[in-house]
Amino acid sequence: MAAAASPYDSRSEVLRGVEWWEARGYRVKLAAGIWERDDYVAGDARARAEDLNALFADPEVDVVQALQGGFGSAQLIPHLDLDLVAGHPKALVGYSDLTALHVVLRQRAGLATVYGNGLVGVGSAETTEFTKERLLEVLRGGGAGEVPRSPDDPWVRSIRGGKVTAPLVGGCLWLLMQTLGTPWEIELEGSILFFEDTHCPPYYVDGQLVQLAHAGKLDGVVGVVVGEMHKCDWGDLRPVSDWARSRSIEDVLEERLEPLGVPVLYGLPLGHGKHLAALPLGVRCTLDADERTLTVDEPALR
């Protein structure tokens, strides 16, 4: 376990996560800097990167799980030994701010990764059993098969129909935007784009999708999977102005994604909401927007 982004708030968060894994028969190795704290990041960026490098190189480690998201993962990228990582392939698990590492490990090290809870998440009493069991299922079996719907509300929406098979890439929309203009800018040509976000009002999402389009990033996309847009609708946040509340998040998704002419699916439990269905990234998937399903065609772990 490594703290790639933000630190713990209380030590109990780390201890609970460790005990959750141990209760299921797994051994947990904590990186040297797991207890570091520097305001909103878990210590020096170079030291956090060295912790990740060490876990990838360690033959006793099978899975590298992040402590949690928050902020700061992108700071590590210049300090990662990507040749070392590529030479010792293993799953990186984390979501939200960890998107930066999902992108660079796929594009620079050829790794499939897992978009799922970090150590704090699996130890939290607020994390649902659906979420925890789904993560175990993916790590034990590789994640091939249909991505499950929310156990509370299985309804998902097809914004545009069609069926396509291609690699699935993406993550948190805000973090995907932060790769633009960098040497590890998100590559989407020939892929199914997955994104989700939280506390991002419709006009933010509108602007981000417009920027992706202007940057040419949506030209080669063959499908889009929009996960849960948690607290992203006009009624979810405090009013900023009347015009800010005039369009729903679905209005924005329809306007920006339908014209792409590719299958678009919206509403699987992928993101910051109550449930998170751990999702392999960087592997071939089939998006069937007519049947409203997303199926992982090959295991992320071998």
N, C-alpha and C positions, 0 to 999 in steps of 0.2 A: 504494500500500500504506500502510495506517495501523495504528498500534498502538492499538486501541480498548480492550484489556483488559490482560493481563499482558505484561511486556517479554520480550525475548530473554534467554536464559541466556549464550550466547556469540555473538559477532558472526558466526561461521561459519554459524549457523542462518539468518541473514538473507541472507548472501552466497550460500549454496547455493540458497535459494529464488529469488533474482534470476537466478542463472545457469540454473536449470531453465527459467524462462520465456524467457529470452533464447535458449537453445538451441533453442527451438521457434518462434523468429521474432518474439517479442513484445517490445515495449519496456516497461520497468518504471519507474514514477515513485514514489519513496519520499517519504512525507509528512515535513514538517519535524521532527516529533517522534518519528520512528521509532526513534531511538537513546536516547530518554529512559528513565530507570529510577528508580522510587521504591518500593522494596521490591517488593510483589507487583503493582503497577500500573505502567504505562508513562508515568509523569508525571502532571501536573495534569489533572483531569477536563475543565476548560474548554479547555485546550490540545489535548487529545485530540479533543474535539468540534470544535474549529476546524479540525483536520486533516481530519476527515471532511467538514465543510462545504466546505472548499477543494477536495477531490478530486471531490465531486459537482458543484461549479461549474466545474471545469476542463474545457474542451472537448476536451482531448487525452486525457482518461481515459474509457475505455469500461466498465471493471469496477473496482469498489472491493473489494479483498480485504483482510481483516483480517490482522494479523501472526499472531495465534493467539488462543485462548481464554484460560482461566484464571480471572480475576476482574476485575471493574470496569466492564464495559460499561454497566450500568444507571446508573452515575454520570454518563455523558455526556448522558443524555436531556434534562435541563432546559436544556442548553446547545446542543442541536442546532437548526439553522435548518430546520425541517421544511417551511416554504414553499419555501425554496431547493431542498431535496432533491426535493420534489414537482415543481418546475419543471424539474429536470434529472434525469429518471429514468434510472437505470442500476443494474446488479445489484450488490448487496452479497453478498460471499461470506465465510462463516465459520460456525462451529458451536459447540456447547457454550455457553460464556458469552455468545457473540454472540446467543443466543436473545433477550435483552432488546431488541436492536436490530431483529431480525427482526419482533418483535411490534409495536414502535412505528412502524417504517417501513411496515408493511402498514396499520395502523389509522389512522395520522395523515398518511401521505404517499401511500397507495394503491400502494405498490410491491410487486411480486413480488421475492423474494430467493432466494438459493441456500444451502442448508444443506450446506456442504462445507468442505474443508480450507483453512486459512489459508496464508500464505507459508511459515511454518516447516514445515508439514506437507508441502507439495509438494516442499520441498527435502530432506526427511529420507530417509535410506536405509532407514528402517524402514517408510515408507509404501509400500503395495503398488502395483504397476503397475495393477491393477484400479482402485484408488482414484484414482490420478492420471489414467488414461485416461477414467474416468467423468466426472471434473470437466471435462476438456477437451471431452468430448462434449456435456455440458450447456451449457457456455459458447459453444461453436461453433454448436450446433444448437437451443438453447433447452430441451432436456430432454424434449420430448414423446415418449411411448412408454412401454412397460412398464419399471418399475423393476427392474433386474437383481437376481437372487439371488446369494448368496455363491458364488464359484467353488470354494470348498472344501467347502461343505455347502449344497446348494440347497434343503434341506427347510425349509419354513415351516409354521406351524400356524394353522388357522382356529379361533379360540376361540368364535366365533359366526358362523354363515353369513349370507348375504345379499349384495346388491349395491346400491351407491349411488354417485351422482355429485354432487360438491359441492366447494367450495374446500378445499384442504388447508392446515391451519395448525398451528403448534406449535413444538416444539424440545425442548431438554433440560428434563425435568420439574421439576427443582429451580429452574431459572430461570423457568419458567412460574409456579411458586408465588410467586416474588418479585414478580410484577406485581400480585398481589391487593391490593386496597385502595389502589392508586395510580391517578392519572388515566389511565394507559395499561394498565389491567387487561385481561388477555387476553379477547378476545371470541370465543366459540365457537358461537354460535347459527347453526344451519344449516350447520355445517362438519364436515369430517372432522378429528378431533383426531389429530395425530401427536406421540408423545413417545418419548424414550429417556433413559437415564441411566447413570451409572457409579459404582461403589463405594457403592451405595445399597441397604442390606439390605432384605429383604422387608417388615419392619415399618415402615421409612421410607416405602417406596412405598405400603403400605397406608394410612398416615396421610395422605400427600399426596393420594391418590385420594379418601379420605373427605373431606378438606377441600374439594377441588374439587366434590364432590357437595353438601356442606353449603352451599357458596357459590352453588349453583344453576348452576354452570358446565357440568355434564354433562347438564342437562335438555334442551338443544336440540341436542346433538351427534347427527349422523346416521350416524357411523361412527368407528371408532378403528383407527389403525395404530400398533402398538407396535414400535419398532425393536429394536435390540440392547440388552438390559439387562446391560451389561458389568460383571462382578464384582458382581452384585446378588443372587446366590442365597445361601442360608444357609451353604453351604460355602466361599464365596469369601473371606470376611473372618474375622479372628480371632474366636473365640467370645466373646460378650458375656455370655450366660446361656443356660441350656437352653431357655427358652421362645422365645428369639430364633431358635432353629434348628428350630423345630417346623413351619414352613410354608415351602414353596418359593415362588419368585417367580411361577411359573405358578399356584399355588394362589391367590395374591393377585389376579392378573389375572383369573382365572376368577370369583372371588367378587365383585370390584368392577365388572367390565366386562360380563359376561354379562347381568346383570339390566337393563342399559340397553336391551336389545332391538334393538340395531343391529349391523351387521357389525363383527367384530373380527378383525384379522389380526396375527400375532405372528412376528417372527423375520427380517425382511428386514435386510440389512447396512446399517443406518442408525444410526450412533452411534459409540461410542468403541472398538469392537473392532478386529480386524485389518483389516477392509475397511470402507470407507465409500462407499456409492453416493450421490454428490452428488444432492440432492433439491430441486427447485423448491418453494418455499412461496408460498402466496397465489394459486395458480392452480387451475383446475378439474381434478379428478382423479376416476377411477373406481376404487373399491375393490370388488373381487369376492372376497369371502371364501370363496365356494364353489370358485372356481377358484384361490384363494390368490394373487391378483395385485393389484398396485397399478399403475395406468396414469395417466400424466400426459397429459391430454387437450389441453392448449394450451401452447405454448412460454412459458417465463418471460421470454424476451428476444425483442424484435422488431427 
